[in-house]
Amino acid sequence: MGAEIERLAAFAAETAWDDIPAAVKQHAKLTLLDTLGVILGGTGRPEVRALRASLANGTGAKDAGATAFGCDWSAASPPVAALLNGIAGRAIELCEGLRMASGQVAVQILPGLLAAAEARNLSGQAVLRAFILGYDVAARLSLAFTPWPLAHQNGQVCLIGAAAAGAALRGMDAAGVSLAMRAAATLVLTPSYTSVGAGATALNAAGGMSGFAGVLAPELAAAGFTAQADAIEIGLGNLTGRGFAPAGLVEDLGTVWHITRNYFRLYACCNPIHPALDALKAVLDQLQPKPEEIDRIDVATYRFASVMSNPDPENYFASKYSLPHIAAVMAVTGRADHAATGDEALREPAVVSLRKRVHIEEDAAMTAKVPALRPARVTVRLVDGRSGTCAVESHRGDFNDPFTEEEIRGKFRGLAGDVLTPEGVYLLEDAVARMEAIADAWDLAFVLRAHVRA
């Protein structure tokens, strides 16, 4: 087995709470809060509700497994609760992610930690420590990993990070964390980016499987299952990926904390679309047009964003990956948040008409700047001959212009408020703020169970 993987496992097992800088803990709590809001926001999707009704076993007492979130919250076994909550977190395309590599880490790690901690009566500090360490493992693996061109990050490298987090939560030693990670390498999935254009919501189940594996893999290790010594290197380098370069895995280990280098989202759509939306918003603010006054919208952007060009998305999920659709929603409503991009937007006549007038092309010079920058340029032309153009080097929320803490908290309150009462929203936000002082993770679950909207 590789020395770098073993050092990562030892880092996850042996790093004490007091070894983690205060600023990292604070940012991790904000990331945790954001992810909880996104999970709650996703629990209302019809396919998520139906799956929860099928797989969970109804309401129950404290010892009845773990909590599956939602207005119709229910109890389930920890792996199933993690699966359901992870799928919900992926369902509305608002989760955070890695800045310099492909990976939506928090939503794939946190559900397993919360479910296992609730079932085992573990502390909030234990959850937060494992969250930070598992996130770092996932980020480092992602930076070393070269996926196949069509591979989506759901259920891939972050799944192994979830296993490391779950093992760290249970207090496993370095050998135990390593075994859980290597066992998880056999569970890595093969989701495709082509799913998004097809509106295939099964892709979100792949994200939920990371939480499932975050509970299962440590159980496999504890039960005495064995795993191949180089399972991670072979799995990522030859099977689910086309390359894995472990040499840099432990660079600045314990000095650079990758959870502090993430991005957040306020627009409810795929992240590559965001720069164009920022540029579009600036032009719309300048011109103040009515939707029917817009003749066309021209977008130039980098390659990955430019392919998100379907003007007729199949369904709600596919709409999150359609730049013409989201641009039309913004032009009609002035927004692109969760409330503005619901199912009704797909049927709104003004949106349907306008998205066919959005034209997208790749700018090779912009593509060359990725990933350091993510540029876009938007020109809006009106039927009266007026026009406006705006170019951005990257979107808000990137390194150049991060969102404020209050903006992230506002996003949480809006999403959580769809599921919880105002008192429940306040109590959950307060619980996360004092996460390290919570003696039993059940306290978080109790807020969710006791304060759902009728």
ROMI-648219 format. One line per 4 residues: number of its first residue (from 0); for each residue x, y, z of N, C-alpha, C. Coordinates in steps of 0.02 Angstrom, whole numbers. Example, Ala and Ser with C-alpha at 12.3 -4.5 7.8 and 13.67 -1.06 7.14 Angstrom:
residues 2
0 = 660,-284,390,615,-225,390,660,-165,390; 642,-112,354,684,-53,357,645,2,394 .
This chain:
residues 454
0 = 43,-60,0,0,0,0,44,62,0; 20,116,-30,61,175,-37,71,212,28; 132,237,37,148,274,98,105,336,106; 88,368,50,49,430,54,-22,415,79 .
4 = -53,361,56,-119,343,81,-117,328,155; -64,294,176,-58,278,247,-48,341,289; -12,389,263,-5,453,300,-71,490,304; -110,488,250,-176,520,252,-220,486,304 .
8 = -219,420,305,-259,383,354,-238,400,425; -172,404,436,-147,422,503,-167,493,522; -166,537,473,-188,606,485,-261,608,507; -304,570,474,-374,569,492,-385,537,560 .
12 = -344,488,577,-353,452,640,-324,489,699; -268,522,689,-228,546,746,-231,621,758; -258,660,711,-263,732,721,-315,747,775; -293,780,828,-338,794,884,-378,858,870 .
16 = -432,866,906,-474,926,900,-432,989,909; -389,989,959,-349,1048,974,-295,1062,921; -281,1014,877,-233,1024,824,-262,1064,766; -327,1072,764,-361,1106,708,-369,1180,725 .
20 = -345,1225,683,-350,1297,697,-422,1321,706; -430,1371,747,-497,1398,762,-532,1423,700; -495,1455,655,-526,1481,593,-552,1425,550; -518,1368,549,-541,1311,510,-605,1283,540 .
24 = -608,1278,605,-669,1254,638,-728,1300,623; -716,1365,625,-770,1412,612,-796,1405,540; -750,1400,493,-771,1392,423,-807,1326,413; -784,1274,448,-816,1209,442,-888,1212,468 .
28 = -900,1250,521,-968,1256,547,-1013,1292,497; -986,1342,462,-1025,1377,411,-1040,1329,353; -991,1288,334,-1001,1239,281,-1052,1187,302; -1049,1165,364,-1097,1118,390,-1168,1148,389 .
32 = -1173,1210,411,-1239,1244,412,-1267,1249,341; -1226,1271,294,-1247,1277,225,-1272,1210,198; -1236,1156,214,-1253,1090,189,-1318,1065,220; -1328,1078,284,-1391,1060,316,-1450,1095,281 .
36 = -1442,1159,266,-1495,1195,231,-1510,1166,163; -1457,1147,127,-1467,1118,60,-1502,1050,64; -1483,1010,114,-1517,946,124,-1591,957,139; -1604,1002,184,-1675,1016,201,-1713,1042,140 .
40 = -1681,1085,101,-1713,1111,41,-1730,1056,-9; -1688,1005,-12,-1699,951,-60,-1749,899,-38; -1768,899,26,-1814,847,50,-1884,853,20; -1900,911,-8,-1967,920,-36,-1974,896,-107 .
44 = -1920,878,-140,-1926,854,-209,-1968,789,-210; -2012,782,-259,-2059,726,-257,-2025,658,-257; -1971,649,-296,-1938,584,-297,-1903,569,-230; -1880,622,-196,-1848,613,-130,-1901,594,-79 .
48 = -1959,626,-81,-2013,609,-34,-2035,537,-45; -2042,518,-108,-2065,450,-122,-2015,397,-99; -1951,410,-109,-1900,362,-87,-1898,358,-12; -1904,416,21,-1905,415,95,-1964,375,121 .
52 = -2022,382,90,-2080,344,111,-2070,269,100; -2032,251,50,-2020,181,34,-1967,148,78; -1913,185,92,-1856,155,126,-1853,167,201; -1882,222,224,-1881,235,296,-1941,201,328 .
56 = -1939,195,395,-1990,154,428,-2037,195,471; -2047,259,455,-2093,299,494,-2060,330,554; -2099,365,594,-2072,399,653,-2051,349,705; -2006,371,748,-1981,327,799,-1949,364,856 .
60 = -1930,330,907,-1899,359,966,-1825,370,954; -1790,394,1005,-1719,411,998,-1678,351,976; -1697,292,997,-1657,233,981,-1679,198,917; -1721,232,877,-1748,201,816,-1706,220,756 .
64 = -1641,207,758,-1598,220,701,-1576,292,697; -1581,322,638,-1560,390,626,-1614,427,588; -1609,494,587,-1663,535,560,-1654,546,485; -1707,532,448,-1712,551,377,-1749,617,375 .
68 = -1717,670,351,-1743,738,356,-1806,746,313; -1845,797,331,-1903,816,291,-1962,832,335; -2013,866,307,-2073,881,345,-2107,818,369; -2099,764,332,-2125,699,354,-2066,656,379 .
72 = -2024,686,422,-1964,653,445,-1980,583,468; -1932,539,463,-1942,470,483,-1875,441,506; -1879,383,537,-1819,350,561,-1799,296,511; -1734,283,507,-1708,232,463,-1643,206,493 .
76 = -1619,150,467,-1552,128,487,-1502,182,468; -1446,188,503,-1398,241,486,-1376,243,414; -1359,185,382,-1340,191,311,-1396,217,267; -1458,196,280,-1514,219,239,-1530,292,252 .
80 = -1527,314,315,-1538,385,330,-1485,427,294; -1422,404,295,-1369,440,260,-1382,443,185; -1404,387,157,-1421,384,86,-1475,434,68; -1530,434,106,-1586,478,92,-1567,551,99 .
84 = -1530,568,152,-1511,638,163,-1460,661,111; -1417,616,89,-1369,633,37,-1403,646,-30; -1452,605,-46,-1490,615,-108,-1527,682,-106; -1557,697,-49,-1592,761,-42,-1544,819,-52 .
88 = -1484,813,-24,-1436,867,-31,-1412,879,-102; -1416,827,-143,-1395,834,-212,-1452,857,-258; -1514,855,-233,-1572,860,-277,-1585,930,-305; -1560,982,-273,-1578,1050,-294,-1518,1090,-320 .
92 = -1461,1058,-329,-1402,1088,-359,-1382,1153,-324; -1373,1148,-258,-1353,1206,-219,-1297,1190,-170; -1268,1130,-174,-1217,1111,-125,-1150,1144,-142; -1108,1150,-91,-1042,1180,-101,-996,1131,-136 .
96 = -934,1152,-148,-887,1107,-181,-815,1131,-178; -772,1089,-205,-701,1105,-208,-688,1159,-261; -640,1201,-247,-625,1255,-294,-577,1234,-350; -526,1195,-333,-474,1180,-382,-477,1108,-409 .
100 = -528,1071,-390,-537,1003,-416,-611,989,-418; -629,933,-448,-700,915,-454,-722,878,-392; -772,904,-357,-796,869,-298,-843,911,-256; -901,885,-242,-949,917,-196,-943,878,-131 .
104 = -897,898,-88,-875,855,-34,-924,853,24; -945,911,48,-983,913,111,-1047,872,108; -1084,878,52,-1148,843,47,-1139,768,40; -1079,746,23,-1066,674,18,-1035,645,82 .
108 = -1010,688,126,-980,664,188,-1026,674,248; -1058,732,252,-1096,749,313,-1153,701,327; -1193,679,278,-1249,635,296,-1229,572,333; -1174,541,313,-1151,481,348,-1129,496,419 .
112 = -1096,552,428,-1073,571,495,-1132,584,541; -1182,621,518,-1239,637,560,-1278,574,578; -1287,530,530,-1325,469,544,-1288,424,593; -1223,414,583,-1185,371,627,-1179,401,697 .
116 = -1169,467,700,-1163,501,766,-1228,498,804; -1284,507,770,-1349,504,804,-1360,434,832; -1346,383,791,-1358,314,813,-1312,293,870; -1252,322,872,-1202,303,922,-1197,353,980 .
120 = -1240,404,979,-1239,455,1032,-1171,488,1040; -1141,505,983,-1076,538,983,-1085,614,986; -1032,649,1002,-1036,721,1016,-1033,762,952; -1055,824,958,-1049,871,903,-976,885,886 .
124 = -933,886,936,-862,897,923,-834,840,882; -854,778,896,-830,721,858,-853,725,786; -915,748,775,-940,756,706,-900,809,669; -889,866,701,-855,921,667,-782,903,652 .
128 = -749,870,699,-680,848,687,-677,801,627; -720,751,626,-720,702,572,-739,735,506; -783,784,508,-803,820,448,-744,856,418; -706,891,458,-648,928,435,-595,881,406 .
132 = -581,827,442,-528,781,422,-549,741,360; -611,718,358,-634,681,299,-636,725,238; -655,789,247,-655,836,192,-585,844,164; -535,849,208,-466,857,185,-443,796,146 .
136 = -460,736,170,-442,675,135,-473,675,65; -538,690,61,-573,690,-3,-542,741,-51; -527,801,-27,-499,853,-69,-431,832,-96; -390,804,-54,-323,784,-75,-326,727,-125 .
140 = -370,679,-114,-379,626,-163,-404,654,-229; -449,703,-226,-476,733,-288,-422,767,-328; -377,802,-294,-324,837,-328,-274,788,-361; -269,728,-333,-223,678,-360,-255,635,-414 .
144 = -320,641,-422,-360,595,-463,-374,626,-531; -366,587,-584,-388,608,-651,-446,564,-672; -507,590,-670,-565,548,-688,-569,539,-764; -609,492,-784,-625,485,-855,-664,547,-877 .
148 = -660,567,-940,-689,631,-962,-762,640,-945; -803,588,-948,-874,596,-935,-894,583,-863; -845,567,-821,-862,548,-752,-885,607,-711; -941,598,-675,-965,648,-627,-936,631,-559 .
152 = -928,682,-516,-895,672,-452,-938,636,-401; -1003,629,-413,-1045,594,-364,-1023,522,-356; -1013,502,-293,-997,432,-279,-929,410,-301; -885,457,-315,-817,438,-336,-767,452,-279 .
156 = -721,497,-287,-669,508,-237,-699,528,-169; -753,568,-171,-783,591,-108,-810,533,-67; -827,478,-101,-851,419,-66,-796,390,-21; -735,390,-45,-679,366,-4,-666,414,53 .
160 = -672,480,40,-666,529,94,-719,519,147; -780,501,126,-834,489,174,-817,429,218; -786,378,189,-765,320,229,-712,340,280; -664,381,259,-613,405,306,-645,445,363 .
164 = -693,488,345,-727,527,396,-765,483,444; -801,433,417,-839,388,460,-795,348,507; -737,327,483,-691,290,525,-661,335,579; -645,397,560,-618,444,610,-671,460,663 .
168 = -734,465,643,-787,478,691,-791,422,743; -781,361,722,-784,303,768,-721,296,809; -671,338,799,-610,335,838,-564,278,817; -569,256,755,-524,203,731,-453,228,727 .
172 = -405,182,736,-335,201,729,-317,206,655; -254,221,642,-233,232,573,-245,171,529; -232,112,556,-243,51,517,-317,42,502; -360,59,549,-432,53,538,-457,102,487 .
176 = -433,164,490,-453,214,440,-430,193,371; -368,169,367,-341,146,303,-383,89,275; -402,42,317,-441,-15,294,-510,7,269; -541,54,306,-607,79,285,-602,114,218 .
180 = -549,154,208,-540,188,144,-529,139,88; -488,88,100,-474,40,47,-535,-4,32; -574,-20,84,-637,-56,72,-684,-13,30; -686,52,44,-730,97,7,-710,102,-67 .
184 = -646,90,-82,-624,95,-151,-660,44,-195; -684,-11,-165,-721,-60,-204,-794,-39,-214; -816,14,-181,-885,37,-185,-894,98,-230; -839,124,-256,-841,184,-297,-884,172,-360 .
188 = -924,221,-379,-973,215,-432,-949,244,-498; -990,237,-549,-972,262,-616,-1027,306,-645; -1043,362,-611,-1094,407,-638,-1066,448,-696; -1111,469,-740,-1089,506,-800,-1119,576,-802 .
192 = -1081,624,-827,-1106,691,-837,-1162,693,-890; -1165,643,-933,-1218,643,-982,-1287,635,-949; -1287,612,-887,-1350,605,-850,-1385,672,-842; -1345,725,-836,-1376,789,-819,-1417,816,-877 .
196 = -1391,810,-938,-1429,833,-995,-1492,792,-1006; -1490,730,-986,-1548,686,-993,-1597,695,-936; -1580,735,-886,-1624,744,-828,-1629,682,-786; -1576,641,-784,-1577,577,-749,-1560,586,-676 .
200 = -1611,589,-634,-1601,603,-563,-1568,545,-526; -1559,488,-558,-1520,435,-527,-1450,458,-510; -1426,509,-545,-1360,537,-530,-1357,560,-457; -1412,584,-430,-1412,608,-361,-1407,549,-311 .
204 = -1433,491,-332,-1425,432,-290,-1351,414,-282; -1311,427,-335,-1240,413,-330,-1208,456,-275; -1229,519,-271,-1204,561,-216,-1226,536,-148; -1288,513,-143,-1311,485,-80,-1274,422,-60 .
208 = -1251,384,-108,-1214,323,-92,-1148,337,-57; -1121,398,-64,-1061,415,-27,-1075,415,48; -1132,444,68,-1151,443,138,-1163,372,162; -1195,331,120,-1207,261,137,-1140,226,150 .
212 = -1091,237,104,-1026,206,112,-989,233,172; -1002,296,189,-970,325,248,-990,291,312; -1048,260,313,-1069,219,370,-1048,146,360; -1056,120,299,-1044,50,287,-970,31,290 .
216 = -926,70,259,-855,50,254,-822,42,323; -833,89,370,-805,76,437,-834,14,470; -898,-1,456,-928,-63,483,-893,-124,454; -878,-122,389,-842,-177,358,-774,-187,391 .
220 = -739,-131,402,-673,-135,434,-678,-163,504; -728,-140,542,-736,-163,611,-756,-236,615; -792,-259,563,-817,-328,563,-763,-378,542; -706,-354,519,-652,-399,500,-645,-411,425 .
224 = -682,-374,384,-672,-380,312,-602,-355,295; -575,-381,241,-508,-360,218,-514,-325,151; -462,-289,134,-461,-253,70,-391,-257,41; -387,-253,-24,-323,-255,-59,-279,-196,-37 .
228 = -215,-208,-29,-170,-156,-3,-168,-95,-47; -169,-104,-112,-166,-47,-158,-233,-35,-193; -287,-48,-157,-354,-42,-186,-368,29,-211; -345,79,-175,-359,148,-195,-319,166,-257 .
232 = -255,149,-257,-213,166,-315,-238,132,-378; -257,68,-373,-282,32,-432,-350,57,-452; -394,66,-403,-462,87,-418,-465,155,-451; -429,204,-423,-431,271,-450,-387,279,-511 .
236 = -333,242,-514,-286,251,-569,-302,212,-631; -340,156,-623,-350,112,-681,-423,94,-694; -466,97,-643,-534,72,-652,-584,129,-657; -597,164,-602,-645,219,-605,-613,285,-628 .
240 = -547,285,-635,-512,344,-661,-458,323,-709; -428,373,-741,-374,358,-790,-306,380,-765; -303,401,-701,-239,421,-674,-245,439,-601; -194,423,-562,-191,440,-491,-119,452,-473 .
244 = -103,513,-451,-34,533,-437,-28,549,-363; -10,501,-321,-11,511,-249,45,554,-221; 94,573,-261,153,607,-235,136,670,-195; 84,707,-216,67,769,-182,14,763,-129 .
248 = -7,702,-113,-63,693,-67,-52,724,1; 8,723,26,21,745,94,57,812,96; 61,846,40,94,911,38,55,961,82; 89,994,127,59,1043,173,5,1011,216 .
252 = 10,947,231,-39,913,272,-40,943,342; -99,963,365,-105,994,430,-90,1068,429; -70,1094,372,-56,1167,365,-107,1199,319; -119,1168,261,-172,1189,215,-233,1146,229 .
256 = -288,1178,247,-351,1143,262,-400,1156,205; -415,1105,168,-452,1114,106,-524,1135,115; -552,1124,174,-620,1147,184,-625,1223,182; -570,1257,195,-571,1330,192,-562,1356,121 .
260 = -551,1311,73,-540,1331,4,-598,1311,-41; -656,1301,-11,-714,1280,-49,-751,1340,-78; -802,1326,-117,-847,1379,-141,-917,1363,-117; -958,1416,-111,-1029,1408,-96,-1069,1431,-157 .
264 = -1133,1414,-158,-1177,1434,-213,-1238,1470,-185; -1258,1523,-219,-1323,1554,-208,-1369,1543,-268; -1339,1536,-328,-1379,1518,-386,-1393,1443,-385; -1455,1423,-397,-1475,1352,-393,-1465,1319,-460 .
268 = -1402,1311,-480,-1386,1280,-544,-1313,1260,-543; -1292,1223,-594,-1224,1198,-597,-1174,1255,-595; -1121,1246,-557,-1074,1300,-544,-1043,1333,-606; -1026,1297,-660,-997,1330,-718,-1042,1383,-750 .
272 = -1107,1380,-737,-1153,1429,-764,-1149,1496,-728; -1124,1496,-667,-1127,1555,-624,-1092,1617,-651; -1033,1612,-682,-1001,1673,-708,-1045,1709,-759; -1076,1671,-805,-1120,1702,-854,-1180,1736,-821 .
276 = -1205,1706,-767,-1262,1736,-733,-1243,1802,-700; -1183,1804,-671,-1159,1867,-642,-1154,1922,-695; -1126,1904,-752,-1120,1953,-807,-1189,1973,-833; -1233,1925,-840,-1301,1940,-863,-1337,1987,-815 .
280 = -1331,1973,-751,-1365,2015,-702,-1341,2088,-706; -1276,2097,-716,-1249,2165,-722,-1279,2201,-782; -1286,2166,-838,-1315,2198,-898,-1389,2212,-888; -1424,2165,-858,-1496,2176,-846,-1507,2234,-799 .
284 = -1465,2241,-748,-1470,2298,-702,-1459,2364,-739; -1416,2362,-789,-1402,2422,-829,-1459,2440,-876; -1485,2390,-912,-1534,2403,-964,-1606,2404,-938; -1619,2366,-885,-1686,2361,-855,-1739,2342,-907 .
288 = -1727,2290,-948,-1776,2273,-1000,-1832,2229,-974; -1890,2232,-1005,-1941,2182,-995,-1922,2121,-1038; -1943,2061,-1018,-1923,2001,-1056,-1938,2006,-1130; -1996,2033,-1147,-2015,2036,-1218,-1975,2087,-1257 .
292 = -1938,2130,-1223,-1896,2180,-1256,-1827,2153,-1274; -1812,2092,-1252,-1746,2062,-1266,-1748,2025,-1332; -1705,2047,-1378,-1700,2014,-1443,-1658,1950,-1439; -1600,1954,-1405,-1557,1896,-1397,-1507,1908,-1341 .
296 = -1482,1854,-1314,-1430,1855,-1263,-1373,1812,-1289; -1314,1842,-1296,-1255,1806,-1320,-1207,1794,-1262; -1186,1732,-1255,-1141,1713,-1200,-1078,1682,-1230; -1021,1707,-1210,-956,1676,-1225,-926,1654,-1158 .
300 = -903,1593,-1155,-877,1568,-1092,-829,1510,-1105; -805,1478,-1053,-756,1424,-1061,-792,1359,-1079; -753,1311,-1102,-780,1252,-1135,-832,1215,-1093; -816,1201,-1031,-860,1160,-990,-928,1194,-980 .
304 = -927,1260,-972,-990,1296,-965,-1027,1301,-1031; -990,1306,-1086,-1022,1317,-1151,-1063,1258,-1175; -1049,1198,-1151,-1087,1140,-1173,-1154,1134,-1137; -1165,1175,-1087,-1229,1174,-1051,-1279,1219,-1087 .
308 = -1294,1200,-1149,-1327,1245,-1196,-1396,1222,-1219; -1423,1170,-1187,-1488,1144,-1209,-1544,1194,-1193; -1579,1220,-1243,-1632,1269,-1230,-1699,1237,-1210; -1702,1171,-1212,-1765,1136,-1195,-1750,1080,-1144 .
312 = -1733,1098,-1082,-1717,1046,-1033,-1776,999,-1021; -1759,935,-1012,-1808,882,-1006,-1853,889,-944; -1823,910,-889,-1861,914,-826,-1825,961,-778; -1849,964,-717,-1820,1008,-665,-1746,996,-658 .
316 = -1725,933,-654,-1654,919,-643,-1612,942,-702; -1634,927,-762,-1597,948,-822,-1593,1024,-826; -1644,1058,-801,-1644,1132,-805,-1587,1163,-766; -1562,1127,-716,-1507,1153,-676,-1441,1155,-715 .
320 = -1440,1121,-772,-1380,1117,-813,-1392,1150,-882; -1442,1191,-886,-1458,1227,-948,-1446,1301,-939; -1392,1326,-968,-1378,1398,-962,-1434,1440,-996; -1460,1419,-1054,-1515,1458,-1082,-1576,1463,-1036 .
324 = -1592,1409,-1003,-1650,1410,-958,-1638,1455,-898; -1581,1445,-864,-1568,1484,-804,-1559,1558,-821; -1528,1573,-878,-1521,1643,-900,-1590,1673,-912; -1635,1634,-943,-1703,1660,-955,-1740,1670,-890 .
328 = -1731,1626,-842,-1763,1635,-776,-1739,1699,-744; -1673,1712,-748,-1647,1774,-719,-1675,1835,-755; -1680,1832,-821,-1705,1890,-859,-1778,1903,-844; -1816,1852,-828,-1887,1860,-814,-1900,1878,-742 .
332 = -1863,1847,-695,-1877,1856,-624,-1827,1900,-588; -1768,1909,-619,-1714,1946,-585,-1675,1904,-536; -1689,1839,-534,-1657,1795,-484,-1641,1727,-516; -1600,1689,-481,-1587,1620,-501,-1576,1576,-439 .
336 = -1612,1593,-386,-1607,1555,-324,-1655,1496,-326; -1659,1460,-270,-1700,1399,-267,-1774,1415,-281; -1799,1469,-253,-1869,1485,-262,-1886,1503,-334; -1839,1533,-369,-1852,1556,-438,-1845,1501,-489 .
340 = -1810,1447,-473,-1793,1396,-522,-1831,1331,-511; -1890,1335,-484,-1930,1276,-472,-1962,1248,-534; -2004,1197,-524,-2037,1164,-581,-2078,1212,-623; -2109,1261,-590,-2153,1307,-626,-2114,1349,-677 .
344 = -2049,1360,-666,-2009,1399,-713,-2004,1364,-780; -2006,1297,-780,-2003,1260,-843,-2064,1273,-888; -2119,1291,-856,-2181,1302,-894,-2199,1375,-904; -2161,1420,-873,-2175,1492,-878,-2166,1515,-951 .
348 = -2219,1540,-983,-2214,1557,-1055,-2157,1606,-1071; -2147,1656,-1028,-2095,1705,-1042,-2026,1672,-1040; -2017,1626,-994,-1953,1590,-989,-1944,1544,-1049; -1995,1507,-1067,-1991,1461,-1123,-1973,1498,-1188 .
352 = -2004,1556,-1197,-1991,1595,-1258,-1920,1623,-1258; -1898,1650,-1202,-1834,1685,-1200,-1775,1638,-1204; -1780,1579,-1175,-1721,1535,-1174,-1701,1513,-1245; -1747,1517,-1293,-1729,1501,-1362,-1691,1559,-1395 .
356 = -1687,1615,-1360,-1650,1673,-1387,-1583,1683,-1351; -1562,1632,-1315,-1497,1632,-1281,-1448,1591,-1323; -1393,1621,-1343,-1345,1589,-1388,-1277,1585,-1352; -1247,1526,-1355,-1186,1513,-1315,-1131,1488,-1360 .
360 = -1070,1512,-1347,-1012,1487,-1383,-952,1485,-1337; -906,1440,-1354,-843,1436,-1316,-795,1490,-1339; -761,1520,-1292,-705,1565,-1307,-642,1528,-1285; -599,1511,-1333,-539,1471,-1318,-493,1506,-1269 .
364 = -490,1572,-1274,-446,1610,-1227,-472,1603,-1156; -538,1600,-1149,-566,1591,-1082,-553,1520,-1057; -560,1471,-1100,-546,1402,-1081,-475,1394,-1055; -429,1431,-1084,-358,1425,-1064,-346,1451,-993 .
368 = -392,1490,-967,-383,1519,-900,-408,1474,-844; -445,1421,-862,-473,1375,-813,-418,1327,-789; -413,1309,-724,-461,1323,-670,-445,1385,-628; -389,1418,-642,-372,1476,-601,-428,1529,-603 .
372 = -458,1537,-662,-514,1583,-672,-569,1547,-710; -630,1573,-706,-687,1545,-743,-724,1603,-776; -702,1624,-835,-728,1686,-864,-794,1676,-903; -826,1733,-914,-885,1735,-957,-896,1806,-981 .
376 = -927,1812,-1039,-946,1878,-1066,-1017,1872,-1093; -1059,1920,-1075,-1129,1918,-1096,-1147,1984,-1129; -1181,1979,-1186,-1208,2038,-1221,-1284,2028,-1227; -1321,2078,-1206,-1394,2077,-1213,-1412,2129,-1265 .
380 = -1449,2108,-1317,-1471,2153,-1370,-1548,2159,-1366; -1572,2221,-1367,-1643,2233,-1362,-1673,2247,-1431; -1738,2238,-1436,-1771,2248,-1501,-1769,2320,-1524; -1758,2367,-1477,-1754,2438,-1497,-1684,2459,-1518 .
384 = -1637,2412,-1521,-1570,2426,-1543,-1519,2437,-1488; -1542,2448,-1427,-1495,2456,-1371,-1463,2389,-1354; -1404,2394,-1325,-1369,2333,-1303,-1323,2349,-1245; -1302,2297,-1211,-1254,2304,-1156,-1212,2242,-1151 .
388 = -1150,2250,-1129,-1104,2193,-1122,-1070,2197,-1055; -1059,2139,-1025,-1019,2135,-964,-977,2072,-967; -915,2077,-945,-869,2020,-941,-846,2012,-869; -840,1950,-847,-814,1935,-780,-758,1884,-787 .
392 = -711,1887,-742,-656,1839,-742,-675,1776,-703; -718,1783,-653,-744,1727,-615,-808,1751,-582; -846,1704,-555,-910,1721,-525,-901,1742,-452; -951,1775,-426,-953,1789,-354,-955,1724,-316 .
396 = -922,1723,-258,-916,1662,-220,-851,1626,-233; -816,1646,-287,-750,1620,-301,-699,1658,-257; -635,1641,-266,-584,1673,-225,-584,1749,-232; -602,1773,-291,-596,1845,-304,-648,1885,-265 .
400 = -705,1855,-248,-759,1892,-216,-804,1844,-177; -780,1819,-121,-819,1769,-85,-883,1798,-55; -932,1754,-46,-994,1775,-14,-980,1791,59; -1019,1836,87,-1013,1850,158,-1045,1795,199 .
404 = -1026,1791,261,-1056,1741,305,-1131,1753,311; -1153,1815,313,-1224,1830,319,-1262,1808,257; -1232,1811,198,-1264,1786,138,-1275,1711,142; -1225,1675,167,-1231,1602,174,-1284,1585,226 .
408 = -1284,1622,280,-1335,1609,332,-1405,1626,306; -1411,1678,266,-1475,1694,237,-1500,1638,191; -1455,1609,152,-1472,1552,110,-1498,1494,153; -1462,1479,207,-1483,1425,252,-1553,1438,280 .
412 = -1565,1499,303,-1630,1514,334,-1687,1506,284; -1675,1527,222,-1726,1520,172,-1742,1447,156; -1691,1406,148,-1701,1335,132,-1730,1297,192; -1702,1308,250,-1726,1273,310,-1797,1294,327 .
416 = -1814,1357,312,-1880,1382,328,-1936,1349,289; -1919,1314,235,-1969,1276,198,-1990,1213,234; -1948,1191,282,-1959,1128,317,-1973,1138,391; -1936,1185,422,-1940,1196,493,-1980,1258,510 .
420 = -2007,1260,569,-2038,1321,594,-1985,1374,605; -2004,1438,611,-1954,1490,625,-1913,1474,687; -1945,1447,739,-1908,1428,799,-1859,1372,784; -1880,1324,742,-1835,1269,724,-1774,1293,685 .
424 = -1785,1340,639,-1729,1369,601,-1680,1401,649; -1705,1441,695,-1662,1475,743,-1624,1424,786; -1658,1374,811,-1627,1325,855,-1574,1284,818; -1587,1266,756,-1538,1228,718,-1476,1270,704 .
428 = -1486,1332,684,-1429,1376,672,-1388,1386,735; -1422,1393,792,-1388,1401,856,-1350,1337,875; -1380,1279,861,-1346,1216,878,-1282,1208,839; -1283,1226,775,-1222,1221,735,-1169,1270,759 .
432 = -1191,1329,780,-1143,1380,804,-1106,1355,866; -1136,1312,906,-1104,1285,966,-1093,1210,959; -1078,1189,899,-1073,1118,882,-1024,1081,928; -967,1112,942,-916,1078,981,-937,1067,1054 .
436 = -990,1101,1076,-1013,1094,1145,-1071,1045,1151; -1097,1020,1096,-1154,974,1097,-1130,905,1119; -1159,879,1172,-1136,815,1199,-1161,756,1159; -1218,763,1125,-1249,707,1091,-1280,733,1026 .
440 = -1259,703,969,-1284,725,904,-1360,717,899; -1390,679,943,-1463,674,945,-1495,743,953; -1460,789,986,-1489,856,996,-1505,890,929; -1462,880,879,-1477,908,812,-1539,873,783 .
444 = -1541,808,789,-1598,771,762,-1662,791,797; -1658,804,862,-1718,824,900,-1747,889,873; -1704,937,857,-1728,999,828,-1766,985,763; -1738,942,721,-1769,926,658,-1836,890,668 .
448 = -1839,847,718,-1900,808,729,-1954,850,764; -1933,895,808,-1982,930,851,-2009,994,820; -1976,1019,767,-1995,1085,742,-2009,1086,667; -2031,1029,640,-2050,1029,569,-2117,1066,562 .
452 = -2126,1095,503,-2189,1128,488,-2245,1077,484; -2303,1096,508,-2361,1050,506,-2383,1040,434 .
